[in-house]
Amino acid sequence: MQGGRSNGARVACRTARAAGAAGVLALAFPLHPPGKPERSRADELRSAGARCSW
């Protein structure tokens, strides 16, 4: 299991597969870049290669 808050959650998602994590706990994951609500980072969560909760 890996986890993190905000940018740490993004790093946990990006490294979950390589670390062999069974899951990722993303706290305060920024779903949209600052000032760009039309862009979504949800696919980043889905592509972690581990079960994600947010």
PyMOL Python script that loads the backbone (N, CA, C, O; Angstrom):
from pymol import cmd

cmd.read_pdbstr("""\
ATOM      1  N   MET A   1       0.851  -1.172   0.000  1.00  0.00           N
ATOM      2  CA  MET A   1       0.000   0.000   0.000  1.00  0.00           C
ATOM      3  C   MET A   1       0.889   1.224   0.000  1.00  0.00           C
ATOM      4  O   MET A   1       1.867   1.296   0.743  1.00  0.00           O
ATOM      5  N   GLN A   2       0.547   2.175  -0.829  1.00  0.00           N
ATOM      6  CA  GLN A   2       1.211   3.464  -0.865  1.00  0.00           C
ATOM      7  C   GLN A   2       0.155   4.533  -0.670  1.00  0.00           C
ATOM      8  O   GLN A   2      -1.027   4.301  -0.928  1.00  0.00           O
ATOM      9  N   GLY A   3       0.568   5.677  -0.226  1.00  0.00           N
ATOM     10  CA  GLY A   3      -0.383   6.770  -0.047  1.00  0.00           C
ATOM     11  C   GLY A   3       0.322   8.096  -0.014  1.00  0.00           C
ATOM     12  O   GLY A   3       1.548   8.179   0.065  1.00  0.00           O
ATOM     13  N   GLY A   4      -0.480   9.129  -0.075  1.00  0.00           N
ATOM     14  CA  GLY A   4       0.074  10.469  -0.013  1.00  0.00           C
ATOM     15  C   GLY A   4      -1.027  11.496  -0.057  1.00  0.00           C
ATOM     16  O   GLY A   4      -2.189  11.181  -0.314  1.00  0.00           O
ATOM     17  N   ARG A   5      -0.648  12.719   0.196  1.00  0.00           N
ATOM     18  CA  ARG A   5      -1.589  13.833   0.185  1.00  0.00           C
ATOM     19  C   ARG A   5      -1.168  14.811  -0.901  1.00  0.00           C
ATOM     20  O   ARG A   5       0.008  15.160  -1.009  1.00  0.00           O
ATOM     21  N   SER A   6      -2.114  15.245  -1.691  1.00  0.00           N
ATOM     22  CA  SER A   6      -1.905  16.220  -2.755  1.00  0.00           C
ATOM     23  C   SER A   6      -0.863  15.685  -3.743  1.00  0.00           C
ATOM     24  O   SER A   6      -1.074  14.632  -4.344  1.00  0.00           O
ATOM     25  N   ASN A   7       0.245  16.389  -3.918  1.00  0.00           N
ATOM     26  CA  ASN A   7       1.248  15.944  -4.887  1.00  0.00           C
ATOM     27  C   ASN A   7       1.845  14.593  -4.493  1.00  0.00           C
ATOM     28  O   ASN A   7       2.225  13.813  -5.366  1.00  0.00           O
ATOM     29  N   GLY A   8       1.932  14.308  -3.206  1.00  0.00           N
ATOM     30  CA  GLY A   8       2.423  12.994  -2.763  1.00  0.00           C
ATOM     31  C   GLY A   8       1.517  11.874  -3.230  1.00  0.00           C
ATOM     32  O   GLY A   8       1.985  10.769  -3.504  1.00  0.00           O
ATOM     33  N   ALA A   9       0.224  12.146  -3.324  1.00  0.00           N
ATOM     34  CA  ALA A   9      -0.717  11.159  -3.842  1.00  0.00           C
ATOM     35  C   ALA A   9      -0.473  10.920  -5.323  1.00  0.00           C
ATOM     36  O   ALA A   9      -0.576   9.789  -5.796  1.00  0.00           O
ATOM     37  N   ARG A  10      -0.152  11.974  -6.053  1.00  0.00           N
ATOM     38  CA  ARG A  10       0.158  11.822  -7.475  1.00  0.00           C
ATOM     39  C   ARG A  10       1.423  10.984  -7.656  1.00  0.00           C
ATOM     40  O   ARG A  10       1.479  10.133  -8.545  1.00  0.00           O
ATOM     41  N   VAL A  11       2.429  11.216  -6.828  1.00  0.00           N
ATOM     42  CA  VAL A  11       3.666  10.431  -6.894  1.00  0.00           C
ATOM     43  C   VAL A  11       3.374   8.963  -6.545  1.00  0.00           C
ATOM     44  O   VAL A  11       3.905   8.059  -7.190  1.00  0.00           O
ATOM     45  N   ALA A  12       2.546   8.727  -5.545  1.00  0.00           N
ATOM     46  CA  ALA A  12       2.185   7.357  -5.164  1.00  0.00           C
ATOM     47  C   ALA A  12       1.509   6.645  -6.325  1.00  0.00           C
ATOM     48  O   ALA A  12       1.778   5.467  -6.561  1.00  0.00           O
ATOM     49  N   CYS A  13       0.642   7.330  -7.050  1.00  0.00           N
ATOM     50  CA  CYS A  13      -0.019   6.730  -8.212  1.00  0.00           C
ATOM     51  C   CYS A  13       0.978   6.417  -9.312  1.00  0.00           C
ATOM     52  O   CYS A  13       0.906   5.359  -9.938  1.00  0.00           O
ATOM     53  N   ARG A  14       1.894   7.320  -9.548  1.00  0.00           N
ATOM     54  CA  ARG A  14       2.877   7.134 -10.624  1.00  0.00           C
ATOM     55  C   ARG A  14       3.857   6.003 -10.325  1.00  0.00           C
ATOM     56  O   ARG A  14       4.385   5.392 -11.254  1.00  0.00           O
ATOM     57  N   THR A  15       4.113   5.711  -9.051  1.00  0.00           N
ATOM     58  CA  THR A  15       5.125   4.716  -8.694  1.00  0.00           C
ATOM     59  C   THR A  15       4.538   3.423  -8.136  1.00  0.00           C
ATOM     60  O   THR A  15       5.290   2.511  -7.791  1.00  0.00           O
ATOM     61  N   ALA A  16       3.218   3.322  -8.039  1.00  0.00           N
ATOM     62  CA  ALA A  16       2.582   2.158  -7.412  1.00  0.00           C
ATOM     63  C   ALA A  16       2.967   0.849  -8.088  1.00  0.00           C
ATOM     64  O   ALA A  16       3.331  -0.113  -7.412  1.00  0.00           O
ATOM     65  N   ARG A  17       2.891   0.804  -9.397  1.00  0.00           N
ATOM     66  CA  ARG A  17       3.197  -0.435 -10.124  1.00  0.00           C
ATOM     67  C   ARG A  17       4.645  -0.857  -9.893  1.00  0.00           C
ATOM     68  O   ARG A  17       4.910  -2.019  -9.585  1.00  0.00           O
ATOM     69  N   ALA A  18       5.583   0.077 -10.040  1.00  0.00           N
ATOM     70  CA  ALA A  18       7.002  -0.245  -9.872  1.00  0.00           C
ATOM     71  C   ALA A  18       7.326  -0.685  -8.450  1.00  0.00           C
ATOM     72  O   ALA A  18       8.222  -1.503  -8.241  1.00  0.00           O
ATOM     73  N   ALA A  19       6.600  -0.144  -7.471  1.00  0.00           N
ATOM     74  CA  ALA A  19       6.839  -0.492  -6.073  1.00  0.00           C
ATOM     75  C   ALA A  19       6.123  -1.773  -5.663  1.00  0.00           C
ATOM     76  O   ALA A  19       6.329  -2.272  -4.556  1.00  0.00           O
ATOM     77  N   GLY A  20       5.283  -2.308  -6.547  1.00  0.00           N
ATOM     78  CA  GLY A  20       4.540  -3.528  -6.219  1.00  0.00           C
ATOM     79  C   GLY A  20       3.432  -3.291  -5.212  1.00  0.00           C
ATOM     80  O   GLY A  20       3.046  -4.209  -4.488  1.00  0.00           O
ATOM     81  N   ALA A  21       2.912  -2.067  -5.157  1.00  0.00           N
ATOM     82  CA  ALA A  21       1.859  -1.743  -4.191  1.00  0.00           C
ATOM     83  C   ALA A  21       0.557  -2.449  -4.547  1.00  0.00           C
ATOM     84  O   ALA A  21       0.204  -2.566  -5.721  1.00  0.00           O
ATOM     85  N   ALA A  22      -0.147  -2.915  -3.535  1.00  0.00           N
ATOM     86  CA  ALA A  22      -1.453  -3.547  -3.728  1.00  0.00           C
ATOM     87  C   ALA A  22      -2.549  -2.509  -3.864  1.00  0.00           C
ATOM     88  O   ALA A  22      -3.622  -2.804  -4.391  1.00  0.00           O
ATOM     89  N   GLY A  23      -2.294  -1.294  -3.395  1.00  0.00           N
ATOM     90  CA  GLY A  23      -3.298  -0.238  -3.475  1.00  0.00           C
ATOM     91  C   GLY A  23      -2.669   1.111  -3.228  1.00  0.00           C
ATOM     92  O   GLY A  23      -1.534   1.216  -2.765  1.00  0.00           O
ATOM     93  N   VAL A  24      -3.435   2.148  -3.549  1.00  0.00           N
ATOM     94  CA  VAL A  24      -2.999   3.526  -3.343  1.00  0.00           C
ATOM     95  C   VAL A  24      -4.111   4.273  -2.627  1.00  0.00           C
ATOM     96  O   VAL A  24      -5.274   4.196  -3.021  1.00  0.00           O
ATOM     97  N   LEU A  25      -3.754   4.988  -1.585  1.00  0.00           N
ATOM     98  CA  LEU A  25      -4.692   5.848  -0.879  1.00  0.00           C
ATOM     99  C   LEU A  25      -4.311   7.287  -1.213  1.00  0.00           C
ATOM    100  O   LEU A  25      -3.268   7.779  -0.783  1.00  0.00           O
ATOM    101  N   ALA A  26      -5.167   7.954  -1.982  1.00  0.00           N
ATOM    102  CA  ALA A  26      -4.877   9.311  -2.435  1.00  0.00           C
ATOM    103  C   ALA A  26      -5.707  10.304  -1.624  1.00  0.00           C
ATOM    104  O   ALA A  26      -6.927  10.369  -1.771  1.00  0.00           O
ATOM    105  N   LEU A  27      -5.045  11.066  -0.777  1.00  0.00           N
ATOM    106  CA  LEU A  27      -5.705  12.074   0.051  1.00  0.00           C
ATOM    107  C   LEU A  27      -5.480  13.446  -0.571  1.00  0.00           C
ATOM    108  O   LEU A  27      -4.346  13.815  -0.875  1.00  0.00           O
ATOM    109  N   ALA A  28      -6.539  14.189  -0.758  1.00  0.00           N
ATOM    110  CA  ALA A  28      -6.478  15.536  -1.330  1.00  0.00           C
ATOM    111  C   ALA A  28      -5.800  15.519  -2.692  1.00  0.00           C
ATOM    112  O   ALA A  28      -5.015  16.412  -3.012  1.00  0.00           O
ATOM    113  N   PHE A  29      -6.104  14.503  -3.492  1.00  0.00           N
ATOM    114  CA  PHE A  29      -5.535  14.388  -4.835  1.00  0.00           C
ATOM    115  C   PHE A  29      -6.093  15.518  -5.699  1.00  0.00           C
ATOM    116  O   PHE A  29      -7.311  15.662  -5.806  1.00  0.00           O
ATOM    117  N   PRO A  30      -5.221  16.326  -6.321  1.00  0.00           N
ATOM    118  CA  PRO A  30      -5.702  17.436  -7.144  1.00  0.00           C
ATOM    119  C   PRO A  30      -6.236  16.924  -8.489  1.00  0.00           C
ATOM    120  O   PRO A  30      -5.455  16.649  -9.400  1.00  0.00           O
ATOM    121  N   LEU A  31      -7.556  16.799  -8.615  1.00  0.00           N
ATOM    122  CA  LEU A  31      -8.147  16.262  -9.841  1.00  0.00           C
ATOM    123  C   LEU A  31      -8.021  17.203 -11.030  1.00  0.00           C
ATOM    124  O   LEU A  31      -8.144  16.766 -12.174  1.00  0.00           O
ATOM    125  N   HIS A  32      -7.780  18.474 -10.784  1.00  0.00           N
ATOM    126  CA  HIS A  32      -7.626  19.435 -11.867  1.00  0.00           C
ATOM    127  C   HIS A  32      -6.387  20.281 -11.596  1.00  0.00           C
ATOM    128  O   HIS A  32      -6.149  20.674 -10.454  1.00  0.00           O
ATOM    129  N   PRO A  33      -5.585  20.572 -12.642  1.00  0.00           N
ATOM    130  CA  PRO A  33      -4.470  21.493 -12.446  1.00  0.00           C
ATOM    131  C   PRO A  33      -4.996  22.869 -12.007  1.00  0.00           C
ATOM    132  O   PRO A  33      -6.112  23.238 -12.371  1.00  0.00           O
ATOM    133  N   PRO A  34      -4.228  23.616 -11.249  1.00  0.00           N
ATOM    134  CA  PRO A  34      -4.674  24.934 -10.802  1.00  0.00           C
ATOM    135  C   PRO A  34      -5.093  25.822 -11.979  1.00  0.00           C
ATOM    136  O   PRO A  34      -4.336  26.007 -12.931  1.00  0.00           O
ATOM    137  N   GLY A  35      -6.293  26.358 -11.896  1.00  0.00           N
ATOM    138  CA  GLY A  35      -6.793  27.253 -12.925  1.00  0.00           C
ATOM    139  C   GLY A  35      -7.223  26.591 -14.217  1.00  0.00           C
ATOM    140  O   GLY A  35      -7.527  27.283 -15.189  1.00  0.00           O
ATOM    141  N   LYS A  36      -7.257  25.247 -14.253  1.00  0.00           N
ATOM    142  CA  LYS A  36      -7.631  24.532 -15.479  1.00  0.00           C
ATOM    143  C   LYS A  36      -8.684  23.470 -15.183  1.00  0.00           C
ATOM    144  O   LYS A  36      -8.412  22.276 -15.305  1.00  0.00           O
ATOM    145  N   PRO A  37      -9.882  23.895 -14.795  1.00  0.00           N
ATOM    146  CA  PRO A  37     -10.922  22.920 -14.430  1.00  0.00           C
ATOM    147  C   PRO A  37     -11.384  22.050 -15.590  1.00  0.00           C
ATOM    148  O   PRO A  37     -12.040  21.033 -15.367  1.00  0.00           O
ATOM    149  N   GLU A  38     -11.059  22.421 -16.815  1.00  0.00           N
ATOM    150  CA  GLU A  38     -11.449  21.611 -17.966  1.00  0.00           C
ATOM    151  C   GLU A  38     -10.553  20.381 -18.146  1.00  0.00           C
ATOM    152  O   GLU A  38     -10.915  19.452 -18.869  1.00  0.00           O
ATOM    153  N   ARG A  39      -9.401  20.371 -17.500  1.00  0.00           N
ATOM    154  CA  ARG A  39      -8.488  19.218 -17.569  1.00  0.00           C
ATOM    155  C   ARG A  39      -8.669  18.346 -16.338  1.00  0.00           C
ATOM    156  O   ARG A  39      -8.799  18.855 -15.225  1.00  0.00           O
ATOM    157  N   SER A  40      -8.677  17.041 -16.536  1.00  0.00           N
ATOM    158  CA  SER A  40      -8.876  16.115 -15.423  1.00  0.00           C
ATOM    159  C   SER A  40      -7.653  15.219 -15.261  1.00  0.00           C
ATOM    160  O   SER A  40      -7.029  14.813 -16.241  1.00  0.00           O
ATOM    161  N   ARG A  41      -7.325  14.921 -14.021  1.00  0.00           N
ATOM    162  CA  ARG A  41      -6.235  13.988 -13.711  1.00  0.00           C
ATOM    163  C   ARG A  41      -6.777  12.636 -13.242  1.00  0.00           C
ATOM    164  O   ARG A  41      -6.020  11.819 -12.716  1.00  0.00           O
ATOM    165  N   ALA A  42      -8.057  12.393 -13.422  1.00  0.00           N
ATOM    166  CA  ALA A  42      -8.673  11.142 -12.972  1.00  0.00           C
ATOM    167  C   ALA A  42      -8.028   9.931 -13.637  1.00  0.00           C
ATOM    168  O   ALA A  42      -7.890   8.885 -13.003  1.00  0.00           O
ATOM    169  N   ASP A  43      -7.631  10.051 -14.899  1.00  0.00           N
ATOM    170  CA  ASP A  43      -6.987   8.927 -15.577  1.00  0.00           C
ATOM    171  C   ASP A  43      -5.662   8.559 -14.925  1.00  0.00           C
ATOM    172  O   ASP A  43      -5.243   7.402 -14.967  1.00  0.00           O
ATOM    173  N   GLU A  44      -5.006   9.540 -14.324  1.00  0.00           N
ATOM    174  CA  GLU A  44      -3.759   9.262 -13.606  1.00  0.00           C
ATOM    175  C   GLU A  44      -4.023   8.318 -12.435  1.00  0.00           C
ATOM    176  O   GLU A  44      -3.213   7.433 -12.159  1.00  0.00           O
ATOM    177  N   LEU A  45      -5.136   8.499 -11.755  1.00  0.00           N
ATOM    178  CA  LEU A  45      -5.511   7.591 -10.674  1.00  0.00           C
ATOM    179  C   LEU A  45      -5.806   6.200 -11.212  1.00  0.00           C
ATOM    180  O   LEU A  45      -5.352   5.196 -10.664  1.00  0.00           O
ATOM    181  N   ARG A  46      -6.577   6.159 -12.298  1.00  0.00           N
ATOM    182  CA  ARG A  46      -6.975   4.876 -12.864  1.00  0.00           C
ATOM    183  C   ARG A  46      -5.819   4.079 -13.440  1.00  0.00           C
ATOM    184  O   ARG A  46      -5.890   2.851 -13.498  1.00  0.00           O
ATOM    185  N   SER A  47      -4.762   4.742 -13.864  1.00  0.00           N
ATOM    186  CA  SER A  47      -3.634   4.053 -14.497  1.00  0.00           C
ATOM    187  C   SER A  47      -2.521   3.690 -13.505  1.00  0.00           C
ATOM    188  O   SER A  47      -1.419   3.331 -13.918  1.00  0.00           O
ATOM    189  N   ALA A  48      -2.803   3.780 -12.223  1.00  0.00           N
ATOM    190  CA  ALA A  48      -1.767   3.514 -11.210  1.00  0.00           C
ATOM    191  C   ALA A  48      -1.299   2.065 -11.214  1.00  0.00           C
ATOM    192  O   ALA A  48      -0.191   1.779 -10.762  1.00  0.00           O
ATOM    193  N   GLY A  49      -2.115   1.150 -11.712  1.00  0.00           N
ATOM    194  CA  GLY A  49      -1.728  -0.255 -11.706  1.00  0.00           C
ATOM    195  C   GLY A  49      -1.999  -0.925 -10.384  1.00  0.00           C
ATOM    196  O   GLY A  49      -1.573  -2.057 -10.157  1.00  0.00           O
ATOM    197  N   ALA A  50      -2.700  -0.237  -9.512  1.00  0.00           N
ATOM    198  CA  ALA A  50      -3.084  -0.762  -8.201  1.00  0.00           C
ATOM    199  C   ALA A  50      -4.467  -0.225  -7.884  1.00  0.00           C
ATOM    200  O   ALA A  50      -4.928   0.732  -8.506  1.00  0.00           O
ATOM    201  N   ARG A  51      -5.115  -0.833  -6.930  1.00  0.00           N
ATOM    202  CA  ARG A  51      -6.424  -0.350  -6.506  1.00  0.00           C
ATOM    203  C   ARG A  51      -6.287   1.014  -5.851  1.00  0.00           C
ATOM    204  O   ARG A  51      -5.458   1.194  -4.960  1.00  0.00           O
ATOM    205  N   CYS A  52      -7.091   1.975  -6.284  1.00  0.00           N
ATOM    206  CA  CYS A  52      -6.999   3.334  -5.760  1.00  0.00           C
ATOM    207  C   CYS A  52      -8.268   3.714  -5.015  1.00  0.00           C
ATOM    208  O   CYS A  52      -9.373   3.337  -5.407  1.00  0.00           O
ATOM    209  N   SER A  53      -8.096   4.457  -3.946  1.00  0.00           N
ATOM    210  CA  SER A  53      -9.221   5.020  -3.200  1.00  0.00           C
ATOM    211  C   SER A  53      -8.992   6.502  -3.050  1.00  0.00           C
ATOM    212  O   SER A  53      -7.893   6.935  -2.703  1.00  0.00           O
ATOM    213  N   TRP A  54     -10.020   7.285  -3.306  1.00  0.00           N
ATOM    214  CA  TRP A  54      -9.943   8.727  -3.104  1.00  0.00           C
ATOM    215  C   TRP A  54     -11.259   9.267  -2.693  1.00  0.00           C
ATOM    216  O   TRP A  54     -11.391  10.471  -2.475  1.00  0.00           O
TER     217      TRP A  54
END
""", "prot")
cmd.dss("prot")
cmd.show_as("cartoon", "prot")
cmd.util.cbc("prot")
cmd.orient("prot")
